[in-house]
Amino acid sequence: MILSAVVQSPRGTAAATIRNLSSSGAMVEVSSQLSPGDEILLRRRSLEVRGVVAWCFDGRAGISFRDHIVVSKWAARQNGACTQAQVDQAVAIARATLGSARSGESSHGKRNLEQDVLNSRLAEEILLIARIIDQLGDELAEDSLVVVRHGQSLQQVDVTVQALGHIARIIIAEDPHAAISEIGMQALVARLCRKSIACA
């Protein structure tokens, strides 16, 4: 296992590589000096857990967590963003909508048919952009120095990918207002529902 992370200790913040991970602890390679008994905060993207250093040897440290974690969330390449399966599903829905519109099954008339086709294409493009940004974020997050220097910005990459996925789903939804009401990102909902637009 090789996961980029950041360790905050009484001596400051340092890049770390998680080499072994369980729900109750981790073994990390860390670029700064740690000592047994040090209280630390281990961060990976938007996830964090407090712990205590149990042992140190040759640039590695064993950390015992204060609370249990879900290993799969920490090991995931992208936390909180659209997964590849979600992106693929949204693209499939967009293509199905496009195919349906092309076959003349839409009951909205020619103008709405053209709008449905355009909306499907827009959703596909948005999801493609989201996938590119997601992959870029993954690559940057593998560099522990980038994580230390730009951790907050990398978290914004995750938020941006999530927002793009929601927007694409709204564009192709039969009921966009209902789709907006299902979004968990309150800041995005507020921006989409400002002033003249009424949201359910």
Secondary structure, 3 states (H helix, E strand, C coil): CCEEEEEEECCEEEEEEEEEECCCEEEEEECCCCCCCCEEEEEECCEEEEEEEEEEECCEEEEEECCCCCHHHHHCCCCCCCCHHHHHHHHHHHHHHHHHHHCCCCCCHHHHHHHHHHHHHHHHHHHHHHHHHHHHHHHHHCCHHHHHHHHHHHHHHHHHHHHHHHHHHHHHCCCHHHHHHCCCCHHHHHHHCCCCCCCC
